[in-house]
Amino acid sequence: MRIAKTTCPLDCFDQCALLVGEEGGRVISIKADPDQPDNCGIICSKGRKHEERINHPERLRYPLVKRNGTFERISWAEALEIIGVKIKRALDSKGPLSLLHYYDAGYSGLIKNLEARFFSALGGCTVHQGSLCWGAGLAAQKYDFGDVVAHPYHDLTNAKLILIWGRNPAHTSLHLHTFISRAKREGVRVVLIDPVRTATASVADKYLRVKPGTDGALALALAGVIIDRNLADWNFIDQHSTGFEHFAELCRHYSPERAAELTGVEAEVIIDLALEYASAGPAAILIGIGPQRHSNGGNMIRAIDALAALTGNIGLRGGGASYANFRITRHIDHSFLEGDDLEPRRRFYPKPKLADSILKFDDPEIEFLYISRSNPLVQIGDSNRLNDAMARVPFIVTAEHFMTDTAAASDLVLPATFFLEEEDLFFNSMSHQYLGYGPRLVDAPGECRSEHEVFRELSVQMGVSGYPCWSREEILARAIKPLTEKFGITFKDIKEKGPLLVPGSEDIPWATRIFNTADGKYNFYSEAARKDGGAPLPTYQEPRELSDHILHDQGYKYWFLTPHPRDSIHSTHRIPAEKGKPLAYLHPETAGKAQLAIGMRARISSPRGSIEAEISVSEDVPPETVMIYEGWWHSSGAAVNKLTPDGMTDMGQQAAYYDCLCRIDPA
């Protein structure tokens, strides 16, 4: 058996370095690479599942075209000819903006980003801005700090207190959970704040259940107590921040008593936590993706950031407000990958509004849609509306591993290579800052081709200049040119010695207390946010749909929560014939009111659609809540985004998935 080093390509905080075993041209084992310390010697079920996915009998192996509503196998020559003709027809009749390029983060390697350069070489396209899952938090931290950087996991042992805010690393970041557990064993106190008593509560010394969408009010109340008790770090405030007076005035409106009414957390508990956080020092906050998935989510994160700044827990070992980690990405030449030098025309739309872009753009209309690394008919809110919109597009091409819902709605499906079947480099913008090499370990089955190979052939066939017909090594070396110029790290170094930790990536964020904001200081009051049309202070607003009294009167009175499952990344692992079934989790009180019991089937509805699932009852779920894990395909009957809105957060052009009301009835 041959063993090779590689990196997991999934859209995951951990991005594990792997040791993959190959024998007879087949992947037969996947384990953690001990040379990457953040792996902690373990990988999760999602990483282990790569072996099943790459060898799965229902994996797509040949190009398929839809004729008379049925897919037929065709040759690559015919597939490329069809794509070329459709693109040329759209360009000639409507111009480059009639081409829509939709992609997401289903694969974190660099090579597939060259898709954007292909469309730039065609003259441009319509493409999204923003994100589906984390843009509000990114925008928030950029307003506050000027950049988004996080503490290394091992720094948690330097803390005296860890606040885990709206995050469930026991299910979604296995290695972070390991470091939290290690810190607790060394005496660090852990507090979990979350509407759901998640698996992470097992390592928490204290658990606070907060009402959905009210985390911002809780953070402002905590800050108010700290200010009133004179426990703030006045040196940090005076020397390294601006706008504190405005922030302090805002906090006065959120007494513990008022916050208790809003959040469901008792006033005494709020006071106790504020005193504990302010006096623990150093104290770390680990911010999850969950809180910022509400319509008021960006300002929630800004209010939580302000707690860390208020107490001087910025720039200290064991401190920080860690959300994501944009260190490596600044050393990647994204401009080259996206083809900015080709001066393309681009028309932008907010990513959650894909249906709107198809239905409402008329100058020109969308004529051709290319989709990769994603399954938007399962991932985007109000998916019934998106399905109707996609039916209006004259021609859709999707590159995929399996016949997903999106692939099935396409006109042409291209069988894509798996990460172990092509050479690439991988990095992470969420946690550790290792850059990993991935070799081509096995041959792809059937006639699977990488997207780079497809676009290279299309470029030659269509006579398009500007798309590089180079080797993968040449492309990857070019993509990391900024890294090479700054640190002397070459593609060869990563290939031979990787995974490599980028120099300086484990430095404590903001240790100099000089920030990347316009004034170089932490901004309690953000002039940049004001100029962007938002609130300059982290003002609390009620979540839009959750506070809609008209919907409540119509029977939509339950919070519909759709968190990440433990064993899948979005819809990635919902492969055909998968074991398991979707469950709707209810608190016992809610189940009693709805006259539902364990094992019964229920219909869950929102103003946008309905789904069905089997009932499970758990006190871990808050009352007045229906929780179903996201990612189920439509064939399951429980594709959750049939119910969720396509509304957006207050900043970052991000989907407000969690701002959703539903009703529940026996099926």
VEXVO-89743 format. One line per 2 residues: number of its first residue (from 1); for each residue x, y, z of C-alpha. Coordinates in nm, 3 decimals. Example, Ala and Ser with C-alpha at 12.3 -4.5 7.8 and 13.67 -1.06 7.14 Angstrom:
1	1.230,-0.450,0.780; 1.367,-0.106,0.714
This chain:
1	0.000,0.000,0.000; 0.125,0.348,-0.091
3	0.072,0.628,0.162; 0.053,0.991,0.046
5	0.008,1.322,0.226; -0.278,1.546,0.121
7	-0.532,1.791,0.266; -0.908,1.769,0.313
9	-1.077,2.012,0.071; -1.406,2.058,0.258
11	-1.556,2.391,0.368; -1.467,2.322,0.729
13	-1.292,2.500,1.015; -1.044,2.219,1.068
15	-0.920,2.140,0.714; -0.728,1.832,0.820
17	-0.396,1.718,0.682; -0.446,1.358,0.573
19	-0.254,1.038,0.510; -0.429,0.851,0.230
21	-0.362,0.488,0.152; -0.381,0.371,-0.210
23	-0.356,0.020,-0.345; -0.428,-0.106,-0.694
25	-0.544,0.239,-0.804; -0.807,0.257,-0.529
27	-0.825,0.462,-0.210; -0.845,0.217,0.081
29	-0.771,0.426,0.392; -0.778,0.785,0.520
31	-0.615,0.892,0.848; -0.487,1.207,1.017
33	-0.137,1.330,0.928; 0.054,1.357,1.260
35	0.292,1.614,1.106; 0.015,1.877,1.128
37	-0.013,1.954,1.504; -0.363,2.104,1.487
39	-0.493,1.766,1.369; -0.449,1.631,1.724
41	-0.402,1.289,1.562; -0.770,1.258,1.468
43	-1.003,1.333,1.179; -1.382,1.356,1.179
45	-1.641,1.132,1.016; -1.666,1.373,0.723
47	-1.299,1.326,0.641; -1.321,0.950,0.674
49	-1.621,0.952,0.440; -1.404,1.063,0.145
51	-1.317,0.697,0.091; -1.684,0.610,0.044
53	-1.755,0.908,-0.178; -1.466,0.863,-0.418
55	-1.551,0.494,-0.468; -1.929,0.530,-0.465
57	-2.109,0.333,-0.741; -2.350,0.619,-0.814
59	-2.077,0.872,-0.875; -2.109,1.056,-1.208
61	-1.860,0.924,-1.463; -1.966,1.061,-1.804
63	-2.102,1.387,-1.949; -2.482,1.389,-1.957
65	-2.713,1.609,-2.163; -3.086,1.644,-2.104
67	-3.301,1.568,-2.407; -3.680,1.555,-2.382
69	-3.651,1.564,-2.005; -3.413,1.267,-1.982
71	-3.035,1.262,-1.941; -2.833,1.089,-2.212
73	-2.463,1.006,-2.206; -2.257,1.198,-2.461
75	-1.889,1.229,-2.545; -1.667,1.504,-2.413
77	-1.624,1.634,-2.767; -2.000,1.683,-2.795
79	-2.027,1.829,-2.445; -1.757,2.088,-2.515
81	-1.910,2.171,-2.850; -2.251,2.228,-2.688
83	-2.101,2.452,-2.418; -1.901,2.650,-2.673
85	-2.204,2.704,-2.896; -2.427,2.811,-2.605
87	-2.167,3.056,-2.471; -2.097,3.206,-2.814
89	-2.468,3.245,-2.884; -2.517,3.426,-2.552
91	-2.215,3.650,-2.611; -2.322,3.739,-2.965
93	-2.682,3.814,-2.874; -2.665,3.960,-2.521
95	-2.298,4.012,-2.429; -2.089,3.874,-2.141
97	-2.326,3.985,-1.864; -2.578,3.729,-1.992
99	-2.341,3.461,-1.857; -2.390,3.383,-1.486
101	-2.114,3.207,-1.292; -2.229,3.057,-0.961
103	-1.994,2.873,-0.727; -1.936,2.818,-0.358
105	-1.684,2.662,-0.120; -1.749,2.292,-0.173
107	-1.380,2.260,-0.262; -1.106,2.473,-0.105
109	-0.823,2.411,-0.350; -0.678,2.688,-0.564
111	-0.706,2.540,-0.912; -1.084,2.552,-0.941
113	-1.077,2.928,-0.879; -0.946,2.960,-1.234
115	-1.306,2.925,-1.349; -1.340,3.296,-1.276
117	-1.047,3.372,-1.506; -1.214,3.181,-1.789
119	-1.521,3.402,-1.764; -1.300,3.711,-1.745
121	-1.132,3.593,-2.066; -1.478,3.582,-2.227
123	-1.523,3.949,-2.138; -1.685,3.910,-1.797
125	-2.008,3.775,-1.648; -2.274,3.819,-1.385
127	-2.141,3.695,-1.051; -2.228,3.718,-0.682
129	-2.093,3.920,-0.393; -2.140,3.833,-0.027
131	-2.190,3.482,0.105; -2.441,3.231,0.230
133	-2.297,3.152,0.571; -2.040,3.389,0.723
135	-2.031,3.729,0.547; -2.207,3.926,0.820
137	-1.945,3.830,1.079; -1.663,3.911,0.839
139	-1.807,4.255,0.766; -1.858,4.317,1.139
141	-1.498,4.242,1.234; -1.367,4.451,0.945
143	-1.564,4.747,1.077; -1.431,4.690,1.429
145	-1.071,4.580,1.374; -1.011,4.652,1.006
147	-0.937,4.284,0.934; -1.042,3.934,1.037
149	-0.778,3.735,1.224; -0.800,3.481,1.505
151	-0.590,3.337,1.784; -0.428,2.996,1.729
153	-0.613,2.715,1.903; -0.327,2.631,2.137
155	-0.345,2.983,2.283; -0.663,2.884,2.466
157	-0.455,2.732,2.745; -0.333,3.087,2.823
159	-0.688,3.200,2.900; -0.856,3.203,3.239
161	-1.204,3.201,3.086; -1.341,3.093,2.747
163	-1.678,3.217,2.622; -1.810,2.996,2.341
165	-2.075,3.210,2.178; -2.314,3.044,1.934
167	-2.066,2.777,1.830; -2.074,2.398,1.853
169	-1.717,2.278,1.795; -1.802,1.931,1.929
171	-1.987,1.880,1.599; -1.839,2.136,1.360
173	-1.475,2.180,1.465; -1.347,1.863,1.626
175	-0.994,1.990,1.682; -1.103,2.317,1.840
177	-1.315,2.107,2.074; -1.003,1.908,2.161
179	-0.810,2.226,2.246; -1.102,2.358,2.457
181	-1.110,2.029,2.647; -0.734,2.051,2.699
183	-0.767,2.406,2.831; -1.041,2.300,3.070
185	-0.824,2.019,3.207; -0.561,2.283,3.281
187	-0.810,2.485,3.485; -0.962,2.723,3.230
189	-1.330,2.794,3.297; -1.568,2.749,3.000
191	-1.905,2.919,2.942; -2.137,2.831,2.653
193	-2.397,3.079,2.520; -2.641,2.926,2.273
195	-3.017,2.882,2.225; -2.956,2.506,2.195
197	-2.784,2.294,2.455; -2.541,2.148,2.203
199	-2.290,1.867,2.242; -2.033,2.134,2.332
201	-2.216,2.185,2.661; -2.039,1.871,2.780
203	-1.720,2.076,2.832; -1.890,2.389,2.967
205	-1.890,2.488,3.334; -2.192,2.710,3.270
207	-2.455,2.712,2.996; -2.672,3.016,2.913
209	-2.977,2.963,2.691; -3.043,3.285,2.500
211	-3.354,3.349,2.292; -3.284,3.333,1.918
213	-3.168,3.656,1.758; -3.112,3.839,2.090
215	-2.738,3.781,2.139; -2.669,4.147,2.059
217	-2.891,4.266,2.343; -2.715,4.025,2.580
219	-2.370,4.153,2.476; -2.477,4.516,2.522
221	-2.616,4.439,2.866; -2.293,4.266,2.969
223	-2.099,4.569,2.847; -2.329,4.801,3.040
225	-2.264,4.618,3.366; -1.888,4.630,3.307
227	-1.900,5.005,3.243; -2.127,5.074,3.542
229	-1.902,4.873,3.776; -1.592,5.056,3.648
231	-1.436,4.729,3.530; -1.345,4.844,3.179
233	-0.984,4.867,3.062; -0.964,5.245,3.048
235	-0.609,5.245,2.912; -0.715,5.040,2.608
237	-1.023,5.258,2.561; -0.831,5.585,2.587
239	-0.522,5.486,2.390; -0.642,5.233,2.134
241	-1.009,5.293,2.054; -1.248,5.554,1.921
243	-1.620,5.607,1.972; -1.642,5.468,2.325
245	-1.864,5.751,2.453; -2.128,5.672,2.191
247	-2.106,5.301,2.271; -2.139,5.362,2.646
249	-2.453,5.567,2.585; -2.598,5.284,2.376
251	-2.532,5.031,2.654; -2.726,5.240,2.906
253	-3.044,5.140,2.724; -2.981,4.771,2.796
255	-3.003,4.720,3.171; -2.982,4.361,3.295
257	-3.355,4.375,3.364; -3.445,4.487,3.012
259	-3.201,4.240,2.859; -3.357,3.962,3.066
261	-3.695,4.036,2.906; -3.542,4.033,2.557
263	-3.304,3.739,2.590; -3.461,3.508,2.846
265	-3.139,3.513,3.051; -3.206,3.619,3.410
267	-3.073,3.960,3.516; -2.867,3.808,3.798
269	-2.704,3.566,3.555; -2.618,3.855,3.321
271	-2.457,4.049,3.604; -2.261,3.747,3.726
273	-2.127,3.669,3.379; -2.029,4.032,3.319
275	-1.834,4.042,3.644; -1.670,3.708,3.574
277	-1.566,3.803,3.220; -1.433,4.144,3.322
279	-1.230,4.011,3.614; -1.105,3.679,3.474
281	-0.836,3.821,3.245; -0.723,3.707,3.001
283	-1.052,3.584,2.859; -1.115,3.445,2.510
285	-1.436,3.462,2.308; -1.494,3.203,2.037
287	-1.767,3.339,1.809; -1.974,3.100,1.601
289	-2.141,3.133,1.265; -2.482,3.079,1.424
291	-2.550,3.423,1.580; -2.478,3.616,1.261
293	-2.727,3.413,1.057; -3.009,3.642,1.169
295	-3.121,3.961,0.997; -2.947,4.152,1.278
297	-2.646,3.919,1.278; -2.365,4.155,1.185
299	-2.442,4.391,1.469; -2.457,4.092,1.706
301	-2.094,4.019,1.623; -1.999,4.385,1.660
303	-2.155,4.391,2.008; -1.962,4.076,2.106
305	-1.638,4.221,1.966; -1.697,4.531,2.178
307	-1.696,4.320,2.495; -1.342,4.205,2.421
309	-1.228,4.560,2.344; -1.403,4.707,2.646
311	-1.213,4.477,2.881; -0.878,4.506,2.701
313	-0.887,4.142,2.595; -0.741,4.234,2.257
315	-0.376,4.177,2.169; -0.325,3.949,2.471
317	-0.233,3.583,2.491; -0.541,3.395,2.599
319	-0.772,3.675,2.486; -0.936,3.785,2.163
321	-1.268,3.765,1.984; -1.194,3.488,1.735
323	-1.432,3.434,1.445; -1.239,3.360,1.123
325	-0.875,3.388,1.017; -0.774,3.574,0.700
327	-0.397,3.539,0.712; -0.297,3.306,0.427
329	-0.549,3.446,0.181; -0.365,3.778,0.163
331	-0.065,3.589,0.024; -0.266,3.433,-0.262
333	-0.292,3.618,-0.594; -0.670,3.617,-0.624
335	-0.650,3.890,-0.886; -0.462,3.654,-1.118
337	-0.700,3.365,-1.053; -1.002,3.585,-1.122
339	-0.851,3.750,-1.429; -0.870,4.112,-1.317
341	-0.586,4.194,-1.556; -0.817,4.103,-1.844
343	-1.039,4.397,-1.748; -1.367,4.204,-1.752
345	-1.713,4.359,-1.723; -1.894,4.226,-1.418
347	-2.246,4.265,-1.293; -2.288,4.182,-0.925
349	-2.578,4.060,-0.715; -2.598,3.951,-0.347
351	-2.529,3.578,-0.325; -2.851,3.486,-0.136
353	-3.046,3.656,-0.417; -2.961,3.418,-0.702
355	-3.330,3.378,-0.787; -3.372,3.756,-0.806
357	-3.072,3.789,-1.036; -3.226,3.541,-1.278
359	-3.579,3.675,-1.259; -3.513,4.049,-1.251
361	-3.202,4.118,-1.460; -3.324,4.221,-1.803
363	-3.043,4.425,-1.954; -2.935,4.165,-2.044
365	-3.129,3.862,-1.925; -2.939,3.554,-1.808
367	-2.885,3.319,-2.102; -2.625,3.075,-1.966
369	-2.560,2.957,-1.609; -2.250,2.764,-1.500
371	-2.252,2.607,-1.149; -1.968,2.437,-0.962
373	-1.861,2.344,-0.608; -2.215,2.392,-0.482
375	-2.572,2.269,-0.474; -2.775,2.594,-0.468
377	-3.116,2.425,-0.495; -3.045,2.279,-0.151
379	-2.832,2.559,-0.007; -3.006,2.887,-0.096
381	-3.312,3.011,0.094; -3.660,2.993,-0.061
383	-3.544,2.710,-0.286; -3.890,2.668,-0.441
385	-3.857,3.015,-0.588; -3.503,2.941,-0.703
387	-3.623,2.625,-0.873; -3.881,2.829,-1.066
389	-3.616,3.087,-1.157; -3.367,2.829,-1.282
391	-3.636,2.678,-1.505; -3.633,3.008,-1.697
393	-3.262,2.998,-1.780; -3.213,2.880,-2.140
395	-2.911,2.663,-2.057; -2.752,2.544,-1.732
397	-2.425,2.353,-1.693; -2.326,2.195,-1.359
399	-2.000,2.021,-1.268; -2.062,1.758,-0.999
401	-1.971,1.425,-0.839; -2.331,1.306,-0.793
403	-2.672,1.377,-0.944; -2.768,1.641,-0.689
405	-3.090,1.839,-0.706; -2.905,2.117,-0.885
407	-2.744,1.879,-1.132; -3.083,1.721,-1.202
409	-3.225,2.067,-1.282; -2.943,2.136,-1.531
411	-2.927,2.085,-1.907; -2.572,1.950,-1.912
413	-2.389,1.775,-1.626; -2.011,1.736,-1.625
415	-1.850,1.460,-1.413; -1.589,1.633,-1.196
417	-1.272,1.491,-1.050; -1.233,1.426,-0.678
419	-0.958,1.603,-0.484; -0.747,1.285,-0.475
421	-0.759,1.270,-0.855; -0.591,1.604,-0.926
423	-0.296,1.808,-0.798; -0.367,2.121,-0.596
425	-0.282,2.342,-0.297; -0.519,2.391,-0.004
427	-0.554,2.659,0.263; -0.804,2.769,0.523
429	-0.955,3.108,0.613; -1.128,2.987,0.927
431	-0.875,2.844,1.171; -0.517,2.719,1.134
433	-0.291,2.870,0.869; -0.118,2.569,0.718
435	-0.077,2.552,0.342; -0.104,2.194,0.221
437	-0.017,2.013,-0.097; -0.245,1.758,-0.256
439	-0.099,1.517,-0.515; -0.288,1.329,-0.779
441	-0.308,0.997,-0.602; -0.547,0.788,-0.816
443	-0.697,0.805,-1.164; -1.048,0.940,-1.198
445	-1.315,0.683,-1.287; -1.482,0.674,-1.626
447	-1.438,1.004,-1.810; -1.429,1.244,-1.513
449	-1.232,1.560,-1.587; -1.115,1.849,-1.375
451	-1.276,2.186,-1.439; -0.934,2.329,-1.527
453	-0.893,2.075,-1.805; -1.243,2.152,-1.933
455	-1.187,2.527,-1.945; -0.844,2.487,-2.099
457	-0.995,2.287,-2.385; -1.284,2.530,-2.420
459	-1.039,2.821,-2.441; -0.852,2.656,-2.726
461	-1.171,2.549,-2.902; -1.328,2.895,-2.878
463	-1.007,3.085,-2.954; -1.018,3.264,-2.619
465	-0.694,3.423,-2.499; -0.612,3.500,-2.138
467	-0.684,3.159,-1.985; -0.354,2.987,-1.896
469	-0.286,2.663,-2.079; 0.000,2.591,-1.839
471	0.082,2.294,-1.622; -0.076,2.275,-1.279
473	0.262,2.334,-1.116; 0.308,2.656,-1.314
475	-0.042,2.778,-1.224; -0.005,2.700,-0.855
477	0.340,2.862,-0.841; 0.187,3.173,-0.999
479	-0.108,3.173,-0.758; 0.122,3.182,-0.452
481	0.359,3.441,-0.599; 0.285,3.693,-0.317
483	0.376,3.424,-0.060; 0.698,3.342,-0.245
485	0.796,3.709,-0.276; 0.737,3.781,0.094
487	0.865,3.464,0.260; 1.058,3.276,-0.008
489	0.819,2.980,0.019; 0.787,2.813,-0.320
491	0.549,2.557,-0.464; 0.833,2.304,-0.444
493	0.875,2.374,-0.070; 0.509,2.305,-0.002
495	0.509,1.996,-0.221; 0.816,1.846,-0.053
497	0.779,1.971,0.306; 0.411,2.048,0.352
499	0.187,2.108,0.524; 0.372,2.435,0.594
501	0.271,2.690,0.855; 0.279,3.039,0.702
503	0.529,3.259,0.894; 0.365,3.488,1.148
505	0.031,3.314,1.127; 0.035,3.214,1.494
507	0.118,3.562,1.619; -0.133,3.703,1.865
509	-0.376,3.925,1.669; -0.339,4.298,1.730
511	-0.049,4.254,1.974; 0.070,4.603,1.875
513	-0.282,4.734,1.932; -0.255,4.911,1.600
515	-0.558,4.815,1.393; -0.632,4.814,1.021
517	-0.916,5.064,1.051; -0.889,5.408,0.892
519	-0.773,5.566,1.220; -0.562,5.269,1.332
521	-0.779,5.212,1.639; -1.053,4.978,1.748
523	-1.383,5.135,1.634; -1.668,5.114,1.883
525	-1.829,5.365,1.648; -1.761,5.277,1.285
527	-1.760,5.558,1.034; -1.706,5.295,0.763
529	-2.030,5.121,0.862; -2.214,5.454,0.851
531	-2.078,5.531,0.503; -2.193,5.186,0.389
533	-2.546,5.273,0.494; -2.545,5.077,0.819
535	-2.555,5.166,1.187; -2.222,5.307,1.313
537	-2.284,5.147,1.654; -2.370,4.780,1.720
539	-2.735,4.866,1.770; -2.973,4.586,1.863
541	-3.274,4.542,1.634; -3.531,4.267,1.670
543	-3.478,3.991,1.413; -3.703,4.071,1.119
545	-3.916,3.761,1.068; -3.899,3.625,1.423
547	-4.069,3.944,1.545; -4.335,3.951,1.269
549	-4.665,3.957,1.461; -4.873,3.908,1.147
551	-4.700,3.577,1.081; -4.748,3.481,1.445
553	-5.120,3.546,1.410; -5.125,3.323,1.100
555	-4.985,3.034,1.304; -4.618,3.071,1.211
557	-4.501,3.100,1.570; -4.206,2.860,1.598
559	-3.842,2.940,1.535; -3.717,2.723,1.248
561	-3.353,2.641,1.320; -3.131,2.465,1.063
563	-2.780,2.412,1.206; -2.488,2.216,1.062
565	-2.499,1.843,1.128; -2.207,1.656,1.276
567	-2.150,1.421,0.984; -2.187,1.643,0.677
569	-2.079,1.975,0.529; -2.398,2.133,0.390
571	-2.532,1.884,0.133; -2.197,1.724,0.052
573	-2.248,1.389,0.222; -2.615,1.337,0.140
575	-2.515,1.078,-0.116; -2.760,0.831,-0.275
577	-2.885,0.546,-0.053; -2.741,0.717,0.255
579	-2.841,0.573,0.590; -3.034,0.790,0.830
581	-3.340,1.008,0.798; -3.426,1.370,0.871
583	-3.566,1.438,1.216; -3.751,1.741,1.349
585	-3.638,1.807,1.706; -3.891,1.962,1.947
587	-3.882,2.055,2.313; -4.128,1.842,2.516
589	-4.349,2.149,2.578; -4.365,2.224,2.206
591	-4.440,1.863,2.118; -4.723,1.861,2.371
593	-4.879,2.180,2.235; -4.857,2.050,1.878
595	-4.995,1.709,1.981; -4.689,1.534,1.842
597	-4.482,1.251,1.987; -4.158,1.070,1.909
599	-4.184,0.876,1.584; -4.481,1.067,1.444
601	-4.444,1.245,1.111; -4.506,1.616,1.098
603	-4.555,1.877,0.831; -4.344,2.188,0.889
605	-4.449,2.497,0.692; -4.339,2.854,0.639
607	-4.484,3.120,0.409; -4.249,2.982,0.140
609	-4.319,2.610,0.144; -4.350,2.293,0.347
611	-4.155,1.976,0.426; -4.211,1.662,0.631
613	-3.996,1.489,0.892; -4.019,1.243,1.177
615	-4.045,1.388,1.527; -3.778,1.357,1.794
617	-3.819,1.517,2.138; -3.533,1.670,2.336
619	-3.496,1.923,2.615; -3.173,2.038,2.449
621	-3.385,2.228,2.196; -3.546,2.546,2.331
623	-3.925,2.574,2.355; -4.115,2.721,2.060
625	-3.851,2.582,1.820; -3.841,2.331,1.537
627	-3.486,2.217,1.460; -3.388,2.016,1.150
629	-3.027,1.978,1.042; -2.955,2.138,0.705
631	-2.826,1.973,0.389; -3.095,1.712,0.319
633	-3.167,1.669,-0.052; -3.520,1.721,-0.183
635	-3.580,1.346,-0.216; -3.566,1.321,0.165
637	-3.878,1.534,0.194; -3.693,1.763,0.436
639	-3.488,2.006,0.228; -3.492,2.285,0.486
641	-3.435,2.575,0.250; -3.779,2.525,0.104
643	-3.883,2.705,0.423; -3.604,2.954,0.491
645	-3.621,3.304,0.341; -3.386,3.454,0.086
647	-3.359,3.762,0.308; -3.023,3.905,0.407
649	-2.832,4.013,0.714; -2.772,4.373,0.816
651	-2.422,4.369,0.662; -2.205,4.143,0.450
653	-2.476,4.051,0.195; -2.530,3.719,0.371
655	-2.826,3.483,0.397; -3.034,3.528,0.714
657	-3.118,3.158,0.739; -3.207,3.161,1.108
659	-3.454,3.448,1.086; -3.735,3.210,0.996
661	-4.076,3.127,1.143; -4.270,2.809,1.085
663	-4.575,2.618,1.195; -4.592,2.246,1.265
665	-4.881,2.005,1.225; -4.927,1.629,1.219
667	-4.858,1.506,0.867
